[in-house]
Amino acid sequence: GLAYIHASNLYFHGLPDGPRIHQRLGKTHFMGIAWHPSGAFFATANGDGKADFWDAETGERRESFDWKKGKLLD
């Protein structure tokens, strides 16, 4: 799949005919994105200090982790 971020929007396109999903964080911005080497999930770093983990098959959020350190940059 392909996942990319722009401001407070996450776009996920499963390939070849998988889901096309748009997630929005509201006022918080996505700051970075990284794929796990297995390809099973990816993570986003968010401006609210949380890291979200997303399912690579469905594009749905699996869980969030709050670092409690402030804004994550990447």
Biopython code that builds the backbone (N, CA, C, O; Angstrom):
import numpy as np
from Bio.PDB.StructureBuilder import StructureBuilder

atoms = [
    (1, "GLY", "N", (0.817, -1.186, 0.000)),
    (1, "GLY", "CA", (0.000, 0.000, 0.000)),
    (1, "GLY", "C", (0.863, 1.251, 0.000)),
    (1, "GLY", "O", (2.084, 1.202, 0.141)),
    (2, "LEU", "N", (0.198, 2.335, -0.158)),
    (2, "LEU", "CA", (0.821, 3.650, -0.159)),
    (2, "LEU", "C", (0.137, 4.483, 0.903)),
    (2, "LEU", "O", (-1.089, 4.585, 0.920)),
    (3, "ALA", "N", (0.911, 5.077, 1.782)),
    (3, "ALA", "CA", (0.369, 5.970, 2.800)),
    (3, "ALA", "C", (1.173, 7.258, 2.763)),
    (3, "ALA", "O", (2.401, 7.237, 2.676)),
    (4, "TYR", "N", (0.462, 8.384, 2.831)),
    (4, "TYR", "CA", (1.153, 9.667, 2.871)),
    (4, "TYR", "C", (0.352, 10.644, 3.713)),
    (4, "TYR", "O", (-0.852, 10.481, 3.907)),
    (5, "ILE", "N", (1.044, 11.666, 4.212)),
    (5, "ILE", "CA", (0.426, 12.634, 5.096)),
    (5, "ILE", "C", (0.537, 14.030, 4.504)),
    (5, "ILE", "O", (1.471, 14.345, 3.767)),
    (6, "HIS", "N", (-0.443, 14.855, 4.849)),
    (6, "HIS", "CA", (-0.422, 16.271, 4.502)),
    (6, "HIS", "C", (-1.187, 17.012, 5.582)),
    (6, "HIS", "O", (-2.404, 16.867, 5.701)),
    (7, "ALA", "N", (-0.481, 17.800, 6.363)),
    (7, "ALA", "CA", (-1.080, 18.574, 7.457)),
    (7, "ALA", "C", (-1.815, 17.634, 8.409)),
    (7, "ALA", "O", (-1.178, 16.772, 9.015)),
    (8, "SER", "N", (-3.114, 17.767, 8.559)),
    (8, "SER", "CA", (-3.871, 16.927, 9.497)),
    (8, "SER", "C", (-4.553, 15.758, 8.792)),
    (8, "SER", "O", (-5.485, 15.166, 9.338)),
    (9, "ASN", "N", (-4.102, 15.422, 7.593)),
    (9, "ASN", "CA", (-4.719, 14.368, 6.791)),
    (9, "ASN", "C", (-3.766, 13.209, 6.535)),
    (9, "ASN", "O", (-2.590, 13.413, 6.234)),
    (10, "LEU", "N", (-4.285, 11.994, 6.657)),
    (10, "LEU", "CA", (-3.561, 10.777, 6.305)),
    (10, "LEU", "C", (-4.325, 10.118, 5.170)),
    (10, "LEU", "O", (-5.531, 9.895, 5.271)),
    (11, "TYR", "N", (-3.628, 9.812, 4.104)),
    (11, "TYR", "CA", (-4.236, 9.125, 2.960)),
    (11, "TYR", "C", (-3.595, 7.755, 2.842)),
    (11, "TYR", "O", (-2.373, 7.625, 2.915)),
    (12, "PHE", "N", (-4.411, 6.744, 2.660)),
    (12, "PHE", "CA", (-3.927, 5.373, 2.517)),
    (12, "PHE", "C", (-4.589, 4.757, 1.298)),
    (12, "PHE", "O", (-5.814, 4.774, 1.176)),
    (13, "HIS", "N", (-3.785, 4.215, 0.401)),
    (13, "HIS", "CA", (-4.272, 3.540, -0.796)),
    (13, "HIS", "C", (-3.718, 2.126, -0.798)),
    (13, "HIS", "O", (-2.519, 1.930, -0.994)),
    (14, "GLY", "N", (-4.580, 1.139, -0.582)),
    (14, "GLY", "CA", (-4.160, -0.254, -0.668)),
    (14, "GLY", "C", (-3.973, -0.622, -2.129)),
    (14, "GLY", "O", (-4.711, -0.142, -2.990)),
    (15, "LEU", "N", (-3.015, -1.452, -2.413)),
    (15, "LEU", "CA", (-2.738, -1.826, -3.792)),
    (15, "LEU", "C", (-2.941, -3.312, -3.985)),
    (15, "LEU", "O", (-2.699, -4.059, -3.037)),
    (16, "PRO", "N", (-3.368, -3.802, -5.141)),
    (16, "PRO", "CA", (-3.773, -3.015, -6.295)),
    (16, "PRO", "C", (-5.209, -2.488, -6.183)),
    (16, "PRO", "O", (-5.484, -1.378, -6.638)),
    (17, "ASP", "N", (-6.129, -3.256, -5.590)),
    (17, "ASP", "CA", (-7.516, -2.813, -5.520)),
    (17, "ASP", "C", (-8.010, -2.684, -4.091)),
    (17, "ASP", "O", (-9.207, -2.797, -3.827)),
    (18, "GLY", "N", (-7.093, -2.449, -3.178)),
    (18, "GLY", "CA", (-7.449, -2.348, -1.769)),
    (18, "GLY", "C", (-8.142, -1.049, -1.433)),
    (18, "GLY", "O", (-8.529, -0.290, -2.321)),
    (19, "PRO", "N", (-8.296, -0.797, -0.151)),
    (19, "PRO", "CA", (-9.064, 0.378, 0.276)),
    (19, "PRO", "C", (-8.338, 1.685, -0.013)),
    (19, "PRO", "O", (-7.109, 1.744, -0.049)),
    (20, "ARG", "N", (-9.128, 2.723, -0.217)),
    (20, "ARG", "CA", (-8.633, 4.098, -0.293)),
    (20, "ARG", "C", (-9.271, 4.820, 0.871)),
    (20, "ARG", "O", (-10.482, 5.044, 0.889)),
    (21, "ILE", "N", (-8.448, 5.187, 1.850)),
    (21, "ILE", "CA", (-8.959, 5.705, 3.109)),
    (21, "ILE", "C", (-8.343, 7.062, 3.397)),
    (21, "ILE", "O", (-7.164, 7.297, 3.135)),
    (22, "HIS", "N", (-9.155, 7.942, 3.936)),
    (22, "HIS", "CA", (-8.700, 9.260, 4.358)),
    (22, "HIS", "C", (-9.031, 9.409, 5.840)),
    (22, "HIS", "O", (-10.196, 9.339, 6.231)),
    (23, "GLN", "N", (-8.000, 9.617, 6.662)),
    (23, "GLN", "CA", (-8.178, 9.854, 8.096)),
    (23, "GLN", "C", (-7.801, 11.302, 8.372)),
    (23, "GLN", "O", (-6.933, 11.862, 7.703)),
    (24, "ARG", "N", (-8.453, 11.902, 9.354)),
    (24, "ARG", "CA", (-8.157, 13.289, 9.706)),
    (24, "ARG", "C", (-8.013, 13.392, 11.218)),
    (24, "ARG", "O", (-8.826, 12.855, 11.970)),
    (25, "LEU", "N", (-6.949, 14.102, 11.661)),
    (25, "LEU", "CA", (-6.703, 14.257, 13.087)),
    (25, "LEU", "C", (-7.386, 15.480, 13.688)),
    (25, "LEU", "O", (-7.308, 15.678, 14.900)),
    (26, "GLY", "N", (-8.041, 16.294, 12.901)),
    (26, "GLY", "CA", (-8.637, 17.521, 13.431)),
    (26, "GLY", "C", (-7.612, 18.636, 13.407)),
    (26, "GLY", "O", (-7.012, 18.909, 12.367)),
    (27, "LYS", "N", (-7.406, 19.287, 14.552)),
    (27, "LYS", "CA", (-6.466, 20.406, 14.619)),
    (27, "LYS", "C", (-5.015, 19.949, 14.672)),
    (27, "LYS", "O", (-4.110, 20.726, 14.365)),
    (28, "THR", "N", (-4.786, 18.706, 15.055)),
    (28, "THR", "CA", (-3.426, 18.173, 15.164)),
    (28, "THR", "C", (-2.892, 17.787, 13.795)),
    (28, "THR", "O", (-3.632, 17.271, 12.958)),
    (29, "HIS", "N", (-1.599, 18.037, 13.567)),
    (29, "HIS", "CA", (-0.975, 17.699, 12.295)),
    (29, "HIS", "C", (-0.152, 16.427, 12.413)),
    (29, "HIS", "O", (0.446, 16.153, 13.454)),
    (30, "PHE", "N", (-0.128, 15.656, 11.339)),
    (30, "PHE", "CA", (0.816, 14.558, 11.212)),
    (30, "PHE", "C", (2.179, 15.169, 10.925)),
    (30, "PHE", "O", (2.297, 16.062, 10.085)),
    (31, "MET", "N", (3.210, 14.692, 11.618)),
    (31, "MET", "CA", (4.553, 15.240, 11.456)),
    (31, "MET", "C", (5.499, 14.282, 10.720)),
    (31, "MET", "O", (6.509, 14.719, 10.168)),
    (32, "GLY", "N", (5.187, 13.000, 10.708)),
    (32, "GLY", "CA", (6.055, 12.025, 10.049)),
    (32, "GLY", "C", (5.348, 10.692, 9.919)),
    (32, "GLY", "O", (4.351, 10.428, 10.591)),
    (33, "ILE", "N", (5.882, 9.858, 9.044)),
    (33, "ILE", "CA", (5.305, 8.528, 8.803)),
    (33, "ILE", "C", (6.448, 7.547, 8.541)),
    (33, "ILE", "O", (7.443, 7.901, 7.909)),
    (34, "ALA", "N", (6.301, 6.317, 9.028)),
    (34, "ALA", "CA", (7.325, 5.285, 8.807)),
    (34, "ALA", "C", (6.655, 3.922, 8.729)),
    (34, "ALA", "O", (5.728, 3.631, 9.485)),
    (35, "TRP", "N", (7.128, 3.094, 7.816)),
    (35, "TRP", "CA", (6.624, 1.727, 7.656)),
    (35, "TRP", "C", (7.449, 0.768, 8.497)),
    (35, "TRP", "O", (8.664, 0.926, 8.620)),
    (36, "HIS", "N", (6.790, -0.222, 9.074)),
    (36, "HIS", "CA", (7.485, -1.317, 9.746)),
    (36, "HIS", "C", (8.101, -2.198, 8.659)),
    (36, "HIS", "O", (7.485, -2.370, 7.607)),
    (37, "PRO", "N", (9.294, -2.762, 8.874)),
    (37, "PRO", "CA", (9.930, -3.595, 7.850)),
    (37, "PRO", "C", (9.066, -4.760, 7.362)),
    (37, "PRO", "O", (9.219, -5.193, 6.220)),
    (38, "SER", "N", (8.171, -5.271, 8.192)),
    (38, "SER", "CA", (7.306, -6.376, 7.771)),
    (38, "SER", "C", (6.261, -5.928, 6.757)),
    (38, "SER", "O", (5.701, -6.754, 6.036)),
    (39, "GLY", "N", (5.994, -4.618, 6.697)),
    (39, "GLY", "CA", (4.953, -4.107, 5.815)),
    (39, "GLY", "C", (3.554, -4.279, 6.375)),
    (39, "GLY", "O", (2.583, -3.899, 5.722)),
    (40, "ALA", "N", (3.426, -4.846, 7.576)),
    (40, "ALA", "CA", (2.116, -5.120, 8.168)),
    (40, "ALA", "C", (1.461, -3.880, 8.763)),
    (40, "ALA", "O", (0.237, -3.819, 8.878)),
    (41, "PHE", "N", (2.268, -2.890, 9.142)),
    (41, "PHE", "CA", (1.707, -1.662, 9.695)),
    (41, "PHE", "C", (2.669, -0.507, 9.495)),
    (41, "PHE", "O", (3.840, -0.700, 9.170)),
    (42, "PHE", "N", (2.157, 0.689, 9.694)),
    (42, "PHE", "CA", (2.989, 1.878, 9.652)),
    (42, "PHE", "C", (2.620, 2.759, 10.834)),
    (42, "PHE", "O", (1.564, 2.588, 11.443)),
    (43, "ALA", "N", (3.495, 3.698, 11.152)),
    (43, "ALA", "CA", (3.288, 4.582, 12.302)),
    (43, "ALA", "C", (3.340, 6.030, 11.843)),
    (43, "ALA", "O", (4.050, 6.373, 10.897)),
    (44, "THR", "N", (2.578, 6.871, 12.526)),
    (44, "THR", "CA", (2.646, 8.301, 12.282)),
    (44, "THR", "C", (3.051, 9.006, 13.567)),
    (44, "THR", "O", (2.618, 8.627, 14.655)),
    (45, "ALA", "N", (3.884, 10.034, 13.437)),
    (45, "ALA", "CA", (4.239, 10.913, 14.545)),
    (45, "ALA", "C", (3.326, 12.123, 14.423)),
    (45, "ALA", "O", (3.181, 12.694, 13.342)),
    (46, "ASN", "N", (2.712, 12.512, 15.533)),
    (46, "ASN", "CA", (1.691, 13.550, 15.490)),
    (46, "ASN", "C", (2.093, 14.764, 16.318)),
    (46, "ASN", "O", (2.857, 14.653, 17.277)),
    (47, "GLY", "N", (1.573, 15.913, 15.939)),
    (47, "GLY", "CA", (1.866, 17.149, 16.622)),
    (47, "GLY", "C", (1.334, 17.227, 18.039)),
    (47, "GLY", "O", (1.692, 18.139, 18.784)),
    (48, "ASP", "N", (0.477, 16.277, 18.425)),
    (48, "ASP", "CA", (-0.061, 16.264, 19.790)),
    (48, "ASP", "C", (0.781, 15.401, 20.729)),
    (48, "ASP", "O", (0.398, 15.188, 21.879)),
    (49, "GLY", "N", (1.926, 14.902, 20.249)),
    (49, "GLY", "CA", (2.811, 14.088, 21.072)),
    (49, "GLY", "C", (2.515, 12.608, 21.039)),
    (49, "GLY", "O", (3.156, 11.839, 21.756)),
    (50, "LYS", "N", (1.564, 12.185, 20.229)),
    (50, "LYS", "CA", (1.210, 10.765, 20.138)),
    (50, "LYS", "C", (1.775, 10.149, 18.866)),
    (50, "LYS", "O", (1.955, 10.819, 17.849)),
    (51, "ALA", "N", (2.048, 8.862, 18.955)),
    (51, "ALA", "CA", (2.388, 8.055, 17.786)),
    (51, "ALA", "C", (1.216, 7.109, 17.571)),
    (51, "ALA", "O", (0.795, 6.412, 18.494)),
    (52, "ASP", "N", (0.693, 7.086, 16.357)),
    (52, "ASP", "CA", (-0.407, 6.189, 16.018)),
    (52, "ASP", "C", (0.117, 5.061, 15.142)),
    (52, "ASP", "O", (0.982, 5.265, 14.290)),
    (53, "PHE", "N", (-0.420, 3.878, 15.367)),
    (53, "PHE", "CA", (-0.053, 2.699, 14.582)),
    (53, "PHE", "C", (-1.252, 2.298, 13.739)),
    (53, "PHE", "O", (-2.361, 2.153, 14.252)),
    (54, "TRP", "N", (-1.024, 2.118, 12.435)),
    (54, "TRP", "CA", (-2.081, 1.884, 11.455)),
    (54, "TRP", "C", (-1.903, 0.536, 10.780)),
    (54, "TRP", "O", (-0.778, 0.135, 10.483)),
    (55, "ASP", "N", (-2.990, -0.161, 10.539)),
    (55, "ASP", "CA", (-2.994, -1.452, 9.861)),
    (55, "ASP", "C", (-2.753, -1.227, 8.368)),
    (55, "ASP", "O", (-3.474, -0.452, 7.739)),
    (56, "ALA", "N", (-1.763, -1.885, 7.801)),
    (56, "ALA", "CA", (-1.415, -1.695, 6.396)),
    (56, "ALA", "C", (-2.397, -2.360, 5.439)),
    (56, "ALA", "O", (-2.409, -2.019, 4.256)),
    (57, "GLU", "N", (-3.215, -3.288, 5.904)),
    (57, "GLU", "CA", (-4.209, -3.909, 5.033)),
    (57, "GLU", "C", (-5.478, -3.087, 4.947)),
    (57, "GLU", "O", (-6.073, -2.965, 3.877)),
    (58, "THR", "N", (-5.894, -2.523, 6.068)),
    (58, "THR", "CA", (-7.182, -1.821, 6.112)),
    (58, "THR", "C", (-7.049, -0.305, 6.188)),
    (58, "THR", "O", (-7.989, 0.416, 5.852)),
    (59, "GLY", "N", (-5.892, 0.185, 6.626)),
    (59, "GLY", "CA", (-5.721, 1.619, 6.806)),
    (59, "GLY", "C", (-6.355, 2.147, 8.081)),
    (59, "GLY", "O", (-6.418, 3.359, 8.283)),
    (60, "GLU", "N", (-6.820, 1.264, 8.932)),
    (60, "GLU", "CA", (-7.465, 1.671, 10.183)),
    (60, "GLU", "C", (-6.435, 1.786, 11.301)),
    (60, "GLU", "O", (-5.443, 1.058, 11.327)),
    (61, "ARG", "N", (-6.685, 2.707, 12.218)),
    (61, "ARG", "CA", (-5.789, 2.901, 13.356)),
    (61, "ARG", "C", (-5.876, 1.699, 14.285)),
    (61, "ARG", "O", (-6.970, 1.296, 14.680)),
    (62, "ARG", "N", (-4.723, 1.122, 14.639)),
    (62, "ARG", "CA", (-4.660, -0.009, 15.577)),
    (62, "ARG", "C", (-4.628, 0.485, 17.014)),
    (62, "ARG", "O", (-5.400, 0.029, 17.858)),
    (63, "GLU", "N", (-3.715, 1.433, 17.285)),
    (63, "GLU", "CA", (-3.586, 1.955, 18.640)),
    (63, "GLU", "C", (-2.769, 3.238, 18.606)),
    (63, "GLU", "O", (-2.160, 3.574, 17.591)),
    (64, "SER", "N", (-2.763, 3.951, 19.731)),
    (64, "SER", "CA", (-1.990, 5.176, 19.886)),
    (64, "SER", "C", (-1.097, 5.047, 21.110)),
    (64, "SER", "O", (-1.418, 4.355, 22.076)),
    (65, "PHE", "N", (0.021, 5.728, 21.036)),
    (65, "PHE", "CA", (0.927, 5.756, 22.172)),
    (65, "PHE", "C", (1.278, 7.212, 22.447)),
    (65, "PHE", "O", (1.742, 7.914, 21.549)),
    (66, "ASP", "N", (1.063, 7.680, 23.681)),
    (66, "ASP", "CA", (1.349, 9.046, 24.054)),
    (66, "ASP", "C", (2.705, 9.096, 24.767)),
    (66, "ASP", "O", (2.854, 8.543, 25.856)),
    (67, "TRP", "N", (3.675, 9.748, 24.164)),
    (67, "TRP", "CA", (5.015, 9.855, 24.722)),
    (67, "TRP", "C", (5.044, 10.815, 25.917)),
    (67, "TRP", "O", (5.960, 10.757, 26.738)),
    (68, "LYS", "N", (4.050, 11.690, 26.012)),
    (68, "LYS", "CA", (3.965, 12.689, 27.090)),
    (68, "LYS", "C", (5.212, 13.576, 27.135)),
    (68, "LYS", "O", (5.667, 13.987, 28.203)),
    (69, "LYS", "N", (5.751, 13.858, 25.947)),
    (69, "LYS", "CA", (6.947, 14.705, 25.822)),
    (69, "LYS", "C", (6.684, 15.916, 24.947)),
    (69, "LYS", "O", (7.612, 16.676, 24.669)),
    (70, "GLY", "N", (5.446, 16.122, 24.500)),
    (70, "GLY", "CA", (5.140, 17.231, 23.602)),
    (70, "GLY", "C", (5.139, 16.792, 22.158)),
    (70, "GLY", "O", (5.085, 15.601, 21.854)),
    (71, "LYS", "N", (5.200, 17.763, 21.274)),
    (71, "LYS", "CA", (5.097, 17.539, 19.834)),
    (71, "LYS", "C", (6.189, 16.614, 19.322)),
    (71, "LYS", "O", (7.367, 16.803, 19.623)),
    (72, "LEU", "N", (5.790, 15.614, 18.549)),
    (72, "LEU", "CA", (6.753, 14.731, 17.864)),
    (72, "LEU", "C", (7.055, 15.335, 16.498)),
    (72, "LEU", "O", (6.143, 15.772, 15.796)),
    (73, "LEU", "N", (8.302, 15.360, 16.125)),
    (73, "LEU", "CA", (8.667, 15.935, 14.845)),
    (73, "LEU", "C", (8.860, 14.897, 13.751)),
    (73, "LEU", "O", (8.707, 15.210, 12.570)),
    (74, "ASP", "N", (9.191, 13.671, 14.125)),
    (74, "ASP", "CA", (9.391, 12.628, 13.124)),
    (74, "ASP", "C", (9.543, 11.305, 13.807)),
    (74, "ASP", "O", (9.723, 10.285, 13.142)),
]
sb = StructureBuilder()
sb.init_structure("model")
sb.init_model(0)
sb.init_chain("A")
sb.init_seg("    ")
for serial, (resi, resn, name, xyz) in enumerate(atoms, 1):
    if name == "N":
        sb.init_residue(resn, " ", resi, " ")
    sb.init_atom(name, np.array(xyz, "f"), 0.0, 1.0, " ", f" {name:<3s}", serial, name[0])
structure = sb.get_structure()
